[in-house]
Amino acid sequence: MRSKYIIFLALFLSLQVFGQKPCFSNAQVLNDLQNLNETLKEAHYNLYAYTSEDEFSNQYEKLRSSVVKDSFSLLETINLYQQLTSAANNGHTWIDFPAQSYIEFAQNGGQVFPLEIAFEDDKALVRKNWSGIDSIVHGAEVLSINGKSISGIKRKMYLQVSAERPYFKDAKIELFAFPRYYWQVYGQQDVFEVEISSKGENRIYRLPAIKAMEEFEYRRVDILNSQRKLIFLGRTAYLNPGGFSGEEEKFQKFIDSSFVEINKIKSRNLIIDLRNNPGGDDALSDYLVSYIADKNFKWNSEFSLKTSEVLKDHVRKSYDTTQGFWKSILDHKNGEIYTYDFEEKQPQPLGRRFFGKVYVLVNRHSYSQSAVTAAQIQDYGFGTIVGEETGEYPSLYASIFQYTLPETGIVVNISKGYIVRVNGSRKAEGVIPDIKIKDHLLDENDEILEGLHEIIDGKS
């Protein structure tokens, strides 16, 4: 039981811990809403990149006018503030899912929607069925829940989800799980009337809710996969580097030892799996790339930052300000946008490098630095990208810092920088694979990896 609980908590690594059932006054909620609005305008690199100033301001006024109660729970307050951060339509400017409220709800016997859903081709498809009704098969389309269309439900969820476009918002709902978001926006429901289409027939099911902890959390497996892995399939090596975070020395040792083995058996092909990858630090991703690079390289063509007083305050409290990157933030005037140049990285020595064919797997859940790394490999010609378009843009507003709202203590993530991919494209699009293979989350089959193996075998 304990190990399962740890797995459940792993999704919420950034979980804020508040006092028991925190409650905020009307004045506190309004004050921090105003503070959030002003701080986003002051500190975000380009708040109106994916929305207009009028649209953002109208959303703020709408939210402000909705604050009429005397007091608000933590869940209500987070829900309110998320609707302002999400109005920027920037995936790296967000307030975390209300994990503490959800965990308390789950531990106290709370119940959730019994179907996990994947979004493909504008359809909501059953990914996992925990209802116990076997006639609801994987891949069946969910049309409505409790009289509300799936499109209407998604629009309500989108208000809580920070992302540049619906494709990416859908991916994030998949990531954190549809039943959790349904609870967040609609609260607990004891019974769900669900209209489902399967094999050309529509049918309404009456599904009881399931226990959030025992019947949902303990059964499911999260989409993100940070487990490092190296296996060999004949003369093809498969390498999953895991997320680009954690101890840099441990990551380097894993990569070093992996390429010793890869080169020892003289692998012809190398598959690097960046699917379902949370991203992380460019120092780690660049170390991986150094083993497949044939020239000096960078992870971007341009990187720029916007300074602000709130960012400077964060830097002074959190970092060594004698280091060049952090010192540069303090050296520039508030509100100034400037370019910061990262040094080129060198490939590994010839005797350590891999010289075979490189394939890199991506999907809509290749997040942040993993999408940037895939674009980097594609732009330099270091490998062939295989899979589906990433939800994340490789030219993106990111390089986040965290800011704590003064009265509620809620943490806000804000994009302070803008990253341009290696080829200089600023298109609002994900990494487009060289070889497109759809990744279905509906079953245990690995369509992308299996499809690539067929292509490799055909070339052998």
C-alpha positions as CSV (number, residue, x, y, z in Angstrom):
1,M,0.0,0.0,0.0
2,R,2.8,2.4,0.9
3,S,4.6,1.9,-2.4
4,K,1.5,2.6,-4.3
5,Y,0.9,5.8,-2.4
6,I,4.4,6.9,-3.3
7,I,3.7,6.2,-6.9
8,F,0.5,8.2,-6.7
9,L,2.3,11.2,-5.2
10,A,5.0,11.1,-7.8
11,L,2.8,13.0,-10.2
12,F,2.7,15.9,-7.8
13,L,6.4,16.5,-7.3
14,S,5.8,20.3,-7.0
15,L,3.0,19.9,-4.5
16,Q,2.6,22.9,-2.3
17,V,1.8,22.1,1.3
18,F,-0.7,24.4,2.9
19,G,-2.2,24.2,6.4
20,Q,-5.3,22.0,7.0
21,K,-8.1,23.1,4.7
22,P,-6.8,26.7,4.1
23,C,-9.5,29.3,3.6
24,F,-9.0,32.8,2.2
25,S,-11.1,35.9,2.7
26,N,-12.7,37.8,-0.2
27,A,-10.1,40.6,0.3
28,Q,-7.2,38.1,0.1
29,V,-8.4,36.5,-3.0
30,L,-9.0,39.8,-4.7
31,N,-5.7,41.2,-3.7
32,D,-3.7,38.3,-5.0
33,L,-5.8,38.2,-8.2
34,Q,-4.8,41.8,-8.8
35,N,-1.2,41.0,-7.9
36,L,-1.2,38.0,-10.3
37,N,-2.5,40.2,-13.1
38,E,0.1,42.9,-12.5
39,T,3.0,40.4,-12.1
40,L,2.2,38.6,-15.3
41,K,2.2,41.9,-17.2
42,E,5.4,42.9,-15.6
43,A,7.4,39.7,-15.7
44,H,6.2,37.6,-18.6
45,Y,8.4,37.7,-21.7
46,N,5.4,38.3,-24.0
47,L,2.1,37.9,-22.4
48,Y,0.1,38.7,-25.5
49,A,1.9,36.3,-27.9
50,Y,-1.1,34.0,-28.2
51,T,-3.9,36.3,-27.0
52,S,-4.7,40.0,-27.3
53,E,-4.4,42.5,-24.5
54,D,-8.1,43.2,-24.7
55,E,-8.9,39.5,-24.3
56,F,-6.6,39.1,-21.4
57,S,-7.9,42.2,-19.6
58,N,-11.5,41.2,-20.2
59,Q,-10.8,37.8,-18.6
60,Y,-9.3,39.5,-15.6
61,E,-12.3,41.8,-15.2
62,K,-14.7,38.8,-15.6
63,L,-12.8,36.8,-12.9
64,R,-12.6,39.8,-10.6
65,S,-16.3,40.5,-10.8
66,S,-17.0,36.8,-9.9
67,V,-15.3,37.1,-6.5
68,V,-18.4,37.9,-4.4
69,K,-18.4,35.3,-1.6
70,D,-17.0,36.1,1.8
71,S,-14.4,33.3,1.7
72,F,-12.8,30.8,-0.7
73,S,-11.3,27.4,-0.3
74,L,-7.8,26.6,-1.7
75,L,-9.4,24.6,-4.5
76,E,-11.8,27.5,-5.4
77,T,-8.9,30.0,-5.3
78,I,-6.6,27.9,-7.5
79,N,-9.4,27.3,-10.0
80,L,-10.0,31.1,-10.2
81,Y,-6.3,32.0,-10.7
82,Q,-5.7,29.2,-13.2
83,Q,-8.3,30.8,-15.4
84,L,-6.1,33.9,-15.6
85,T,-2.8,32.2,-16.2
86,S,-4.4,29.9,-18.9
87,A,-5.8,33.0,-20.7
88,A,-2.2,33.7,-21.8
89,N,-2.3,30.4,-23.8
90,N,1.3,29.7,-22.9
91,G,2.2,26.2,-21.7
92,H,5.0,27.4,-19.5
93,T,2.9,30.0,-17.6
94,W,0.7,28.1,-15.2
95,I,-0.5,27.3,-11.7
96,D,-0.2,23.7,-10.7
97,F,-3.1,21.3,-10.6
98,P,-4.7,21.5,-7.1
99,A,-2.9,18.4,-5.9
100,Q,-3.3,19.0,-2.2
101,S,-7.1,19.4,-2.5
102,Y,-7.3,16.3,-4.7
103,I,-5.2,14.1,-2.4
104,E,-7.3,15.2,0.6
105,F,-10.5,14.4,-1.4
106,A,-9.1,11.0,-2.5
107,Q,-7.9,10.0,0.9
108,N,-11.3,10.8,2.4
109,G,-13.1,8.3,0.1
110,G,-13.7,10.7,-2.8
111,Q,-15.0,9.2,-6.0
112,V,-14.2,10.0,-9.7
113,F,-15.3,9.3,-13.3
114,P,-14.5,5.6,-14.1
115,L,-13.1,6.1,-17.7
116,E,-9.7,7.4,-18.7
117,I,-9.8,9.2,-22.0
118,A,-7.4,9.9,-24.9
119,F,-8.1,12.6,-27.5
120,E,-7.4,11.6,-31.1
121,D,-8.8,13.1,-34.3
122,D,-11.1,15.4,-32.4
123,K,-12.7,12.4,-30.6
124,A,-12.7,11.4,-26.9
125,L,-11.8,7.8,-26.9
126,V,-11.9,5.3,-24.0
127,R,-8.3,4.6,-23.0
128,K,-8.9,2.7,-19.7
129,N,-12.1,1.4,-18.4
130,W,-12.4,1.1,-14.6
131,S,-16.2,0.8,-14.6
132,G,-16.4,-3.0,-14.6
133,I,-18.7,-2.9,-17.7
134,D,-16.9,-5.0,-20.3
135,S,-19.1,-3.8,-23.1
136,I,-17.4,-0.4,-23.0
137,V,-14.4,-1.3,-25.1
138,H,-11.1,0.5,-25.7
139,G,-11.4,3.0,-28.5
140,A,-15.2,3.6,-28.0
141,E,-16.0,7.3,-28.4
142,V,-17.5,9.2,-25.4
143,L,-20.0,11.7,-26.8
144,S,-21.4,13.2,-23.6
145,I,-21.4,13.0,-19.8
146,N,-24.4,13.9,-17.6
147,G,-26.0,15.6,-20.6
148,K,-23.0,17.8,-21.4
149,S,-21.2,17.3,-24.7
150,I,-17.5,16.3,-24.7
151,S,-16.7,19.6,-26.6
152,G,-18.5,21.6,-23.9
153,I,-16.7,19.7,-21.1
154,K,-13.3,20.3,-22.8
155,R,-14.0,24.0,-23.1
156,K,-14.6,24.1,-19.4
157,M,-11.5,22.2,-18.6
158,Y,-9.4,24.3,-21.0
159,L,-10.0,27.3,-18.7
160,Q,-7.8,25.5,-16.1
161,V,-5.1,24.3,-18.6
162,S,-2.2,26.5,-19.8
163,A,-1.2,25.6,-23.4
164,E,-0.8,27.3,-26.8
165,R,-3.5,25.4,-28.7
166,P,-6.2,22.8,-28.2
167,Y,-3.9,19.9,-29.4
168,F,-1.6,20.7,-26.5
169,K,-4.4,21.3,-24.0
170,D,-5.8,17.9,-24.9
171,A,-2.4,16.3,-24.3
172,K,-2.2,17.9,-20.9
173,I,-5.6,16.6,-19.9
174,E,-4.5,13.2,-21.0
175,L,-1.3,13.6,-19.0
176,F,-3.0,14.6,-15.7
177,A,-6.0,12.3,-16.4
178,F,-9.5,13.2,-17.5
179,P,-11.1,11.9,-14.2
180,R,-9.0,14.3,-12.2
181,Y,-9.9,17.3,-14.3
182,Y,-13.5,16.3,-14.3
183,W,-13.5,16.4,-10.5
184,Q,-11.7,19.7,-10.5
185,V,-14.3,21.5,-12.7
186,Y,-17.5,19.7,-11.7
187,G,-16.8,18.3,-8.2
188,Q,-17.7,14.8,-7.1
189,Q,-20.5,13.1,-9.0
190,D,-22.0,9.8,-7.7
191,V,-23.3,8.6,-11.0
192,F,-22.5,9.4,-14.6
193,E,-24.8,9.1,-17.5
194,V,-22.4,8.5,-20.4
195,E,-23.3,8.4,-24.1
196,I,-20.9,6.2,-25.9
197,S,-20.6,5.4,-29.6
198,S,-19.1,2.0,-30.6
199,K,-19.2,0.1,-33.9
200,G,-21.8,2.5,-35.3
201,E,-24.2,2.3,-32.4
202,N,-24.8,4.9,-29.7
203,R,-25.8,3.8,-26.2
204,I,-26.2,5.5,-22.8
205,Y,-24.6,3.9,-19.8
206,R,-25.3,4.7,-16.2
207,L,-21.9,4.4,-14.5
208,P,-21.3,4.7,-10.8
209,A,-18.3,6.7,-9.6
210,I,-15.2,4.7,-8.4
211,K,-13.0,5.4,-5.4
212,A,-10.4,7.8,-6.4
213,M,-7.6,6.1,-4.4
214,E,-8.2,2.4,-4.5
215,E,-10.0,2.0,-7.8
216,F,-8.3,4.7,-9.8
217,E,-4.9,5.9,-8.6
218,Y,-3.6,2.5,-7.5
219,R,-4.6,0.9,-10.8
220,R,-3.4,3.4,-13.4
221,V,0.1,4.1,-14.8
222,D,1.1,7.7,-15.6
223,I,1.9,8.7,-19.2
224,L,5.2,10.3,-18.4
225,N,8.1,7.8,-18.3
226,S,11.4,9.0,-16.8
227,Q,12.9,5.5,-16.4
228,R,16.3,5.2,-18.1
229,K,16.6,2.1,-20.2
230,L,19.0,0.5,-22.7
231,I,18.2,-2.7,-24.6
232,F,19.4,-4.3,-27.8
233,L,17.2,-5.7,-30.5
234,G,19.7,-7.4,-32.8
235,R,22.0,-4.7,-34.2
236,T,19.6,-2.0,-33.1
237,A,20.1,-0.3,-29.8
238,Y,17.1,1.3,-28.0
239,L,17.9,4.1,-25.5
240,N,15.5,5.9,-23.3
241,P,17.5,8.6,-21.5
242,G,14.6,9.4,-19.1
243,G,13.8,13.0,-18.2
244,F,16.6,15.6,-18.5
245,S,16.6,16.4,-14.8
246,G,18.1,15.2,-11.6
247,E,21.8,14.8,-10.8
248,E,23.9,15.7,-13.8
249,E,26.7,13.3,-12.9
250,K,24.4,10.3,-12.6
251,F,22.8,11.2,-16.0
252,Q,26.3,11.4,-17.6
253,K,27.4,8.1,-16.1
254,F,24.3,6.4,-17.6
255,I,24.8,7.9,-21.0
256,D,28.6,7.1,-20.9
257,S,28.0,3.5,-20.0
258,S,25.2,3.2,-22.5
259,F,27.3,4.3,-25.4
260,V,30.2,2.0,-24.3
261,E,27.8,-0.9,-24.7
262,I,26.2,0.4,-27.9
263,N,29.6,0.8,-29.6
264,K,30.9,-2.5,-28.1
265,I,28.3,-4.6,-30.0
266,K,28.7,-2.4,-33.1
267,S,25.1,-1.4,-33.3
268,R,24.0,-0.2,-36.8
269,N,21.0,1.7,-35.6
270,L,20.2,3.7,-32.5
271,I,16.7,4.6,-31.4
272,I,16.5,7.4,-28.8
273,D,13.1,7.5,-27.2
274,L,11.9,11.0,-26.2
275,R,8.2,10.1,-26.0
276,N,6.3,10.8,-22.8
277,N,9.3,12.7,-21.6
278,P,8.9,15.6,-19.1
279,G,11.9,17.6,-20.4
280,G,14.4,19.3,-18.1
281,D,17.8,20.9,-18.4
282,D,19.7,21.6,-21.6
283,A,23.0,20.6,-19.9
284,L,21.8,17.0,-19.7
285,S,20.2,16.9,-23.2
286,D,23.3,18.4,-24.8
287,Y,25.4,15.7,-23.2
288,L,23.3,13.0,-24.9
289,V,23.5,14.9,-28.2
290,S,27.3,15.1,-28.0
291,Y,27.4,11.3,-28.6
292,I,25.6,11.5,-32.0
293,A,26.9,14.9,-33.2
294,D,29.4,15.3,-36.0
295,K,30.0,19.0,-35.5
296,N,29.9,21.7,-32.8
297,F,26.3,22.5,-31.8
298,K,23.9,24.6,-29.7
299,W,20.5,23.8,-28.4
300,N,19.0,27.0,-29.8
301,S,19.6,29.6,-32.5
302,E,18.6,32.5,-30.2
303,F,17.8,32.8,-26.5
304,S,16.5,36.0,-25.0
305,L,15.3,37.0,-21.5
306,K,13.1,39.8,-20.1
307,T,14.1,41.2,-16.7
308,S,11.8,42.4,-14.0
309,E,12.0,43.3,-10.4
310,V,10.1,40.2,-9.3
311,L,12.5,38.0,-11.4
312,K,15.5,39.8,-9.9
313,D,14.2,39.2,-6.4
314,H,13.8,35.5,-7.2
315,V,17.3,35.3,-8.6
316,R,18.9,37.0,-5.5
317,K,17.1,34.5,-3.2
318,S,17.7,31.3,-5.3
319,Y,21.0,31.4,-7.3
320,D,24.6,32.3,-7.3
321,T,24.6,35.7,-8.8
322,T,28.3,35.6,-9.7
323,Q,27.4,33.1,-12.4
324,G,27.1,34.7,-15.8
325,F,23.5,33.7,-16.6
326,W,22.1,35.0,-13.3
327,K,24.3,38.0,-13.2
328,S,23.1,39.1,-16.6
329,I,19.5,39.3,-15.2
330,L,20.6,41.6,-12.5
331,D,22.7,43.7,-14.8
332,H,19.8,44.7,-17.2
333,K,17.1,47.2,-16.5
334,N,13.6,46.1,-15.4
335,G,11.5,45.4,-18.5
336,E,14.5,45.1,-20.8
337,I,14.7,42.2,-23.3
338,Y,18.2,41.1,-24.1
339,T,19.9,38.1,-25.8
340,Y,21.9,35.6,-23.9
341,D,24.4,33.6,-25.9
342,F,25.1,30.0,-24.9
343,E,28.5,28.5,-25.9
344,E,28.7,25.9,-28.5
345,K,29.1,22.3,-27.4
346,Q,31.6,19.9,-28.9
347,P,30.9,16.3,-30.0
348,Q,32.5,13.5,-28.0
349,P,35.9,12.3,-29.1
350,L,35.8,10.1,-32.2
351,G,36.4,6.9,-30.3
352,R,33.3,7.4,-28.1
353,R,30.8,8.7,-30.6
354,F,28.1,6.7,-32.4
355,F,28.4,6.6,-36.2
356,G,25.4,4.5,-37.2
357,K,21.9,5.6,-38.1
358,V,20.0,7.5,-35.4
359,Y,16.2,7.6,-35.0
360,V,14.5,9.8,-32.4
361,L,10.9,8.9,-31.2
362,V,8.5,11.7,-30.3
363,N,4.8,12.1,-29.6
364,R,2.4,14.7,-28.2
365,H,3.8,14.0,-24.8
366,S,7.4,15.0,-25.6
367,Y,7.5,18.1,-23.3
368,S,9.7,21.1,-23.1
369,Q,13.4,20.3,-23.4
370,S,12.6,16.9,-25.0
371,A,10.8,18.7,-27.9
372,V,13.6,21.3,-28.1
373,T,16.2,18.4,-28.2
374,A,14.3,16.6,-31.0
375,A,14.2,19.8,-33.0
376,Q,17.9,20.3,-32.4
377,I,18.7,16.8,-33.7
378,Q,16.5,17.3,-36.7
379,D,17.8,20.7,-37.6
380,Y,21.5,19.6,-37.4
381,G,20.7,16.4,-39.3
382,F,22.0,14.3,-36.4
383,G,19.1,11.9,-36.7
384,T,15.7,11.1,-38.2
385,I,12.6,12.1,-36.1
386,V,9.8,9.4,-36.0
387,G,6.3,9.5,-34.5
388,E,3.7,12.2,-34.2
389,E,3.9,16.0,-33.9
390,T,4.8,17.2,-30.4
391,G,2.2,19.2,-28.4
392,E,5.0,21.5,-27.3
393,Y,6.5,24.1,-29.7
394,P,10.3,23.9,-30.1
395,S,10.4,27.7,-30.5
396,L,8.7,28.7,-27.3
397,Y,8.2,31.1,-24.4
398,A,9.7,29.2,-21.5
399,S,12.7,29.3,-19.1
400,I,10.3,29.6,-16.2
401,F,10.7,31.1,-12.8
402,Q,8.4,30.7,-9.8
403,Y,6.7,33.5,-7.9
404,T,4.6,33.1,-4.7
405,L,1.5,35.2,-4.3
406,P,1.8,37.1,-1.1
407,E,-1.5,36.5,0.6
408,T,-2.6,33.0,-0.5
409,G,0.9,31.5,-0.9
410,I,0.0,30.0,-4.2
411,V,3.0,29.5,-6.5
412,V,2.9,30.8,-10.1
413,N,5.2,29.7,-12.9
414,I,6.1,32.4,-15.4
415,S,7.9,32.4,-18.7
416,K,10.8,34.8,-18.6
417,G,12.5,33.8,-21.8
418,Y,12.0,33.0,-25.5
419,I,13.8,30.2,-27.2
420,V,14.2,29.8,-31.0
421,R,15.0,26.4,-32.4
422,V,18.3,25.8,-34.2
423,N,17.0,26.3,-37.8
424,G,15.6,29.7,-36.8
425,S,11.9,28.9,-37.5
426,R,9.4,30.7,-35.2
427,K,6.4,28.8,-36.6
428,A,3.6,28.0,-34.1
429,E,4.0,24.3,-34.6
430,G,5.4,21.3,-32.8
431,V,8.3,19.2,-34.0
432,I,7.1,17.6,-37.2
433,P,8.5,14.1,-37.6
434,D,10.4,13.0,-40.7
435,I,8.6,9.7,-40.5
436,K,5.0,10.1,-39.3
437,I,3.5,7.2,-37.3
438,K,0.4,7.8,-35.1
439,D,0.8,7.0,-31.4
440,H,-2.4,5.5,-30.0
441,L,-2.7,5.6,-26.3
442,L,-5.7,3.3,-26.3
443,D,-3.9,0.0,-25.9
444,E,-0.6,-1.5,-24.9
445,N,0.7,-1.7,-28.4
446,D,3.6,0.5,-29.3
447,E,2.7,1.6,-32.8
448,I,5.6,4.0,-33.2
449,L,8.4,1.6,-32.1
450,E,6.9,-1.3,-34.0
451,G,6.4,0.7,-37.1
452,L,10.0,1.9,-37.0
453,H,11.3,-1.6,-36.6
454,E,9.4,-2.6,-39.7
455,I,11.0,0.3,-41.6
456,I,14.5,-0.6,-40.3
457,D,14.0,-4.3,-41.1
458,G,12.9,-3.4,-44.6
459,K,16.1,-1.5,-45.2
460,S,18.3,-4.3,-43.8
